[in-house]
Amino acid sequence: VATAQCLPYGAAVTFLPLRGLVRGLLDVARTEEVTPLLHQIFLTAGHSDMDATRLASLIGTTLGDTPDAERRDREEIFTAWRLLIEALATRGPLLVVFEDLHWASDTLLDLVEHVTTSRTTAPLVMFALARPELLDRRPPWGGGLRNFTSIGLEPLTNEETLRLVSIMTESVPGPIANAIVERAGGNPFFVGELVRAYEELHRAGKRDDEITLPDTVHATVL
């Protein structure tokens, strides 16, 4: 499993999420040099030494702080990433996750669309996780792609939220759990943060009748 985590300032640093993705794909530490590993992967996949060097260089261009990646041929870069993912998938089941894609730059969105059109028969699944506003930028996102499935996640119901609270912890009493349901509005992330907020206050010695839960996600995280 390898993840590309997009960040709120991602549009200003086009390929930043790919650094984490490639290290997840190769299972290497941040300080380890990846170019020789990339070269070997392309060689093993059947590419010539010259092509393996070129493809590894194209991948490497997107991992540095140089603006060269913006000037080089986009299609070549996109193809190099698709070939890398396909080559790794032939080694065993591979799951690639693009997280918070609504924060990605337009160029990175183009790259994701390109690599997800892979026609490999290898065991490969790719997830593109995003808020609905991605469709405001790209209304036809995913439309017409082969083997594409769109899943819309609706807010949790009150019953589902209570069940989530009970799964996360056994220490939240009924009244507090009901308060979490009311404040969370079906947002599972908010549920988790509220549960943690309660547990921290409880461990600090607060009685249940003294605990006031935050009203917003922002206040909870703070």
Backbone hydrogen bonds in HBPLUS format (Angstrom, degrees):
<---DONOR---> <-ACCEPTOR-->    atom                        ^
c    i                          cat <-CA-CA->   ^        H-A-AA   ^      H-
h    n   atom  resd res      DA  || num        DHA   H-A  angle D-A-AA Bond
n    s   type  num  typ     dist DA aas  dist angle  dist       angle   num
A0002-ALA N   A0095-LEU O   2.95 MM  93  6.40 157.8  2.00 164.6 171.8     1
A0097-VAL N   A0002-ALA O   2.87 MM  95  6.24 160.9  1.91 157.6 163.4     2
A0004-ALA N   A0097-VAL O   2.74 MM  93  6.15 162.5  1.77 167.8 174.1     3
A0099-GLU N   A0004-ALA O   2.86 MM  95  6.03 156.4  1.92 152.3 160.3     4
A0006-CYS N   A0099-GLU O   3.05 MM  93  5.94 165.1  2.08 147.5 151.2     5
A0010-GLY N   A0007-LEU O   2.81 MM   3  4.93 152.1  1.89 124.2 123.2     6
A0012-ALA N   A0009-TYR O   3.05 MM   3  5.79 152.3  2.13 119.2 126.5     7
A0013-VAL N   A0010-GLY O   3.07 MM   3  5.16 142.1  2.22 102.4 113.1     8
A0016-LEU N   A0013-VAL O   3.26 MM   3  5.62 165.2  2.28 116.9 121.4     9
A0018-LEU N   A0015-PHE O   2.90 MM   3  5.48 145.6  2.02 119.2 129.5    10
A0019-ARG N   A0016-LEU O   3.09 MM   3  5.77 158.7  2.14 120.5 126.0    11
A0021-LEU N   A0017-PRO O   3.28 MM   4  6.53 154.5  2.35 141.1 148.6    12
A0022-VAL N   A0018-LEU O   2.93 MM   4  6.00 167.9  1.94 148.4 149.8    13
A0023-ARG N   A0019-ARG O   3.28 MM   4  6.46 159.1  2.32 145.6 151.1    14
A0024-GLY N   A0020-GLY O   2.97 MM   4  6.10 143.9  2.10 141.2 151.2    15
A0025-LEU N   A0021-LEU O   2.83 MM   4  6.10 152.9  1.90 150.5 158.7    16
A0026-LEU N   A0022-VAL O   2.93 MM   4  6.09 152.5  2.01 143.2 150.1    17
A0027-ASP N   A0023-ARG O   2.73 MM   4  5.45 118.1  2.11 127.4 142.6    18
A0028-VAL N   A0023-ARG O   3.08 MM   5  5.24 151.7  2.16 137.1 145.9    19
A0032-GLU N   A0029-ALA O   3.21 MM   3  5.47 156.3  2.27 107.2 114.3    20
A0037-LEU N   A0034-VAL O   3.02 MM   3  5.21 116.9  2.43 103.7 119.7    21
A0038-LEU N   A0034-VAL O   2.88 MM   4  6.16 158.6  1.93 161.1 168.2    22
A0039-HIS N   A0035-THR O   2.94 MM   4  6.15 163.4  1.97 155.1 159.5    23
A0040-GLN N   A0036-PRO O   3.05 MM   4  6.25 156.7  2.11 143.3 148.9    24
A0041-ILE N   A0037-LEU O   2.98 MM   4  6.23 153.1  2.06 147.7 155.0    25
A0042-PHE N   A0038-LEU O   3.07 MM   4  6.38 162.7  2.10 156.9 159.9    26
A0043-LEU N   A0039-HIS O   3.01 MM   4  6.25 152.5  2.09 145.0 153.2    27
A0044-THR N   A0040-GLN O   2.87 MM   4  6.07 164.3  1.90 151.5 155.2    28
A0045-ALA N   A0041-ILE O   2.99 MM   4  6.19 138.6  2.17 139.2 150.7    29
A0047-HIS N   A0042-PHE O   3.08 MM   5  5.65 159.6  2.12 160.2 154.2    30
A0046-GLY N   A0043-LEU O   2.97 MM   3  5.35 160.1  2.01 110.8 116.7    31
A0052-ALA N   A0048-SER O   2.78 MM   4  5.96 159.7  1.82 155.3 161.8    32
A0053-THR N   A0049-ASP O   2.98 MM   4  6.13 153.8  2.05 144.2 150.6    33
A0054-ARG N   A0050-MET O   3.02 MM   4  6.29 159.1  2.06 146.4 152.2    34
A0055-LEU N   A0051-ASP O   2.83 MM   4  6.02 167.1  1.85 156.3 159.3    35
A0056-ALA N   A0052-ALA O   2.95 MM   4  6.00 161.2  1.99 144.5 150.2    36
A0057-SER N   A0053-THR O   2.98 MM   4  6.11 149.8  2.07 141.3 149.8    37
A0058-LEU N   A0054-ARG O   2.98 MM   4  6.28 151.6  2.06 146.6 154.2    38
A0059-ILE N   A0055-LEU O   3.01 MM   4  6.33 159.9  2.06 151.3 155.9    39
A0060-GLY N   A0056-ALA O   2.87 MM   4  6.04 160.4  1.91 145.1 151.4    40
A0061-THR N   A0057-SER O   2.90 MM   4  6.11 141.7  2.05 144.9 154.4    41
A0062-THR N   A0059-ILE O   3.08 MM   3  5.59 135.2  2.29 109.1 119.8    42
A0063-LEU N   A0060-GLY O   3.03 MM   3  5.15 155.1  2.10 105.3 113.3    43
A0070-GLU N   A0067-PRO O   2.95 MM   3  5.63 144.1  2.08 119.3 128.0    44
A0071-ARG N   A0068-ASP O   2.87 MM   3  5.14 135.4  2.07 103.9 117.2    45
A0072-ARG N   A0068-ASP O   2.97 MM   4  6.16 144.3  2.10 160.0 170.5    46
A0077-ILE N   A0073-ASP O   3.16 MM   4  6.52 160.3  2.20 153.0 158.2    47
A0078-PHE N   A0074-ARG O   2.83 MM   4  6.06 169.9  1.84 160.2 163.0    48
A0079-THR N   A0075-GLU O   2.89 MM   4  5.96 158.8  1.94 143.2 149.4    49
A0080-ALA N   A0076-GLU O   2.93 MM   4  6.12 153.4  2.00 145.1 152.4    50
A0081-TRP N   A0077-ILE O   3.10 MM   4  6.43 156.6  2.16 152.3 157.5    51
A0082-ARG N   A0078-PHE O   3.03 MM   4  6.34 157.2  2.08 148.3 154.9    52
A0083-LEU N   A0079-THR O   2.89 MM   4  6.10 162.8  1.92 154.3 158.6    53
A0084-LEU N   A0080-ALA O   2.95 MM   4  6.13 147.9  2.05 142.2 151.2    54
A0085-ILE N   A0081-TRP O   3.05 MM   4  6.28 168.3  2.06 153.6 155.1    55
A0086-GLU N   A0082-ARG O   2.97 MM   4  6.15 161.7  2.00 149.5 155.2    56
A0087-ALA N   A0083-LEU O   2.88 MM   4  5.96 155.0  1.94 142.3 149.3    57
A0088-LEU N   A0084-LEU O   3.01 MM   4  6.26 159.3  2.06 152.5 157.3    58
A0089-ALA N   A0085-ILE O   2.98 MM   4  6.14 147.5  2.09 143.7 152.9    59
A0090-THR N   A0086-GLU O   3.23 MM   4  6.50 135.8  2.43 141.9 151.7    60
A0091-ARG N   A0088-LEU O   3.07 MM   3  5.43 153.9  2.14 106.9 115.0    61
A0092-GLY N   A0089-ALA O   3.26 MM   3  5.47 149.3  2.36 103.5 111.5    62
A0094-LEU N   A0123-PRO O   2.90 MM  29  6.31 157.6  1.95 157.0 164.2    63
A0125-VAL N   A0094-LEU O   3.01 MM  31  6.46 157.4  2.07 160.8 168.1    64
A0096-VAL N   A0125-VAL O   2.97 MM  29  6.42 159.8  2.01 156.3 162.6    65
A0127-PHE N   A0096-VAL O   2.80 MM  31  6.25 158.7  1.84 159.4 166.9    66
A0098-PHE N   A0127-PHE O   2.76 MM  29  6.05 162.9  1.79 158.5 164.5    67
A0129-LEU N   A0098-PHE O   2.85 MM  31  6.05 159.8  1.89 161.2 168.1    68
A0103-TRP N   A0100-ASP O   3.10 MM   3  6.04 171.1  2.10 125.6 128.5    69
A0101-LEU N   A0129-LEU O   2.84 MM  28  5.99 168.6  1.86 158.8 157.8    70
A0104-ALA N   A0101-LEU O   3.04 MM   3  5.17 163.9  2.07 109.1 114.2    71
A0109-LEU N   A0105-SER O   2.99 MM   4  6.28 155.2  2.05 150.2 157.5    72
A0110-ASP N   A0106-ASP O   2.96 MM   4  6.26 150.1  2.06 144.0 152.0    73
A0111-LEU N   A0107-THR O   3.00 MM   4  6.34 151.3  2.08 144.8 152.7    74
A0112-VAL N   A0108-LEU O   2.90 MM   4  6.19 161.8  1.93 153.2 157.4    75
A0113-GLU N   A0109-LEU O   2.95 MM   4  6.18 162.3  1.98 149.3 154.1    76
A0114-HIS N   A0110-ASP O   3.00 MM   4  6.22 145.4  2.12 140.6 150.3    77
A0114-HIS N   A0111-LEU O   3.03 MM   3  5.00 117.2  2.43  92.3 108.3    78
A0115-VAL N   A0111-LEU O   2.93 MM   4  6.28 164.9  1.96 161.3 163.0    79
A0116-THR N   A0112-VAL O   3.02 MM   4  6.09 147.7  2.13 148.6 156.9    80
A0117-THR N   A0114-HIS O   3.19 MM   3  5.59 162.7  2.22 110.5 115.2    81
A0118-SER N   A0115-VAL O   3.32 MM   3  5.74 144.4  2.46 114.7 115.3    82
A0124-LEU N   A0122-ALA O   2.91 MM   2  5.79 110.5  2.41 118.0 101.8    83
A0134-LEU N   A0131-ARG O   3.06 MM   3  6.11 173.8  2.07 132.6 134.5    84
A0135-LEU N   A0132-PRO O   2.94 MM   3  5.74 144.5  2.07 122.5 129.6    85
A0136-ASP N   A0133-GLU O   2.97 MM   3  4.98 140.6  2.13  96.9 109.0    86
A0137-ARG N   A0134-LEU O   3.10 MM   3  5.32 129.3  2.37  99.8 112.1    87
A0138-ARG N   A0134-LEU O   2.82 MM   4  6.05 157.3  1.87 149.6 157.5    88
A0141-TRP N   A0138-ARG O   2.93 MM   3  5.30 157.2  1.98 129.5 129.2    89
A0143-GLY N   A0140-PRO O   2.80 MM   3  5.29 156.9  1.86 136.3 143.6    90
A0145-LEU N   A0142-GLY O   3.20 MM   3  5.62 167.0  2.22 129.8 131.0    91
A0156-LEU N   A0186-GLY O   2.89 MM  30  4.16 166.2  1.91 123.1 119.6    92
A0161-THR N   A0157-THR O   2.84 MM   4  6.09 154.0  1.91 152.0 159.8    93
A0162-LEU N   A0158-ASN O   2.96 MM   4  6.21 160.5  2.00 150.0 154.2    94
A0163-ARG N   A0159-GLU O   3.04 MM   4  6.28 154.8  2.10 143.4 150.5    95
A0164-LEU N   A0160-GLU O   2.92 MM   4  6.18 151.6  2.00 144.9 152.5    96
A0165-VAL N   A0161-THR O   2.95 MM   4  6.27 157.8  2.00 151.6 157.3    97
A0166-SER N   A0162-LEU O   3.01 MM   4  6.29 157.7  2.06 148.4 154.1    98
A0167-ILE N   A0163-ARG O   2.98 MM   4  6.24 139.8  2.14 142.4 153.5    99
A0167-ILE N   A0164-LEU O   3.14 MM   3  5.04 124.2  2.47  92.6 107.0   100
A0168-MET N   A0164-LEU O   2.97 MM   4  6.20 152.8  2.04 150.9 157.9   101
A0169-THR N   A0165-VAL O   3.09 MM   4  6.24 151.0  2.18 151.4 157.7   102
A0177-ALA N   A0173-PRO O   2.90 MM   4  6.12 161.3  1.94 159.3 165.6   103
A0178-ASN N   A0174-GLY O   2.89 MM   4  6.14 157.1  1.94 157.2 163.2   104
A0179-ALA N   A0175-PRO O   3.04 MM   4  6.27 145.4  2.17 137.2 146.6   105
A0180-ILE N   A0176-ILE O   2.90 MM   4  6.23 149.7  1.99 149.4 157.8   106
A0181-VAL N   A0177-ALA O   2.99 MM   4  6.31 155.6  2.05 147.5 153.8   107
A0182-GLU N   A0178-ASN O   3.02 MM   4  6.27 156.8  2.08 144.2 150.1   108
A0183-ARG N   A0179-ALA O   2.99 MM   4  6.20 160.0  2.03 149.0 153.7   109
A0184-ALA N   A0180-ILE O   2.87 MM   4  5.82 157.5  1.92 152.1 158.4   110
A0187-ASN N   A0184-ALA O   3.10 MM   3  5.45 163.4  2.13 114.6 119.8   111
A0191-VAL N   A0187-ASN O   3.00 MM   4  6.34 152.4  2.08 151.1 159.9   112
A0192-GLY N   A0188-PRO O   3.07 MM   4  6.34 163.4  2.10 149.0 151.3   113
A0193-GLU N   A0189-PHE O   3.05 MM   4  6.37 159.6  2.09 151.0 156.6   114
A0194-LEU N   A0190-PHE O   2.90 MM   4  6.05 157.2  1.95 152.0 158.1   115
A0195-VAL N   A0191-VAL O   2.94 MM   4  6.19 158.2  1.99 154.2 160.2   116
A0196-ARG N   A0192-GLY O   3.04 MM   4  6.27 160.8  2.08 146.5 151.5   117
A0197-ALA N   A0193-GLU O   2.86 MM   4  6.06 151.0  1.95 142.6 151.4   118
A0198-TYR N   A0194-LEU O   2.92 MM   4  6.15 160.5  1.95 149.6 154.0   119
A0199-GLU N   A0195-VAL O   2.99 MM   4  6.24 166.2  2.01 151.8 155.4   120
A0200-GLU N   A0196-ARG O   2.95 MM   4  6.11 156.2  2.00 149.6 155.3   121
A0201-LEU N   A0197-ALA O   3.09 MM   4  6.32 165.0  2.12 151.1 154.6   122
A0202-HIS N   A0198-TYR O   2.83 MM   4  6.03 156.3  1.89 154.0 161.8   123
A0203-ARG N   A0199-GLU O   2.90 MM   4  6.05 157.9  1.95 145.7 151.1   124
A0204-ALA N   A0200-GLU O   3.04 MM   4  6.21 136.2  2.23 137.6 149.6   125
A0206-LYS N   A0201-LEU O   3.13 MM   5  5.66 157.8  2.18 160.0 153.7   126
A0205-GLY N   A0202-HIS O   3.08 MM   3  5.38 160.5  2.12 108.2 113.2   127
A0210-GLU N   A0207-ARG O   2.85 MM   3  5.22 154.6  1.91 112.9 121.5   128
A0211-ILE N   A0208-ASP O   3.28 MM   3  5.32 155.4  2.35 101.7 108.9   129
A0220-THR N   A0216-THR O   3.03 MM   4  6.20 150.4  2.12 143.1 151.7   130
A0221-VAL N   A0217-VAL O   2.92 MM   4  6.19 164.2  1.95 159.7 162.4   131
A0222-LEU N   A0218-HIS O   3.02 MM   4  6.25 163.7  2.04 152.0 156.7   132
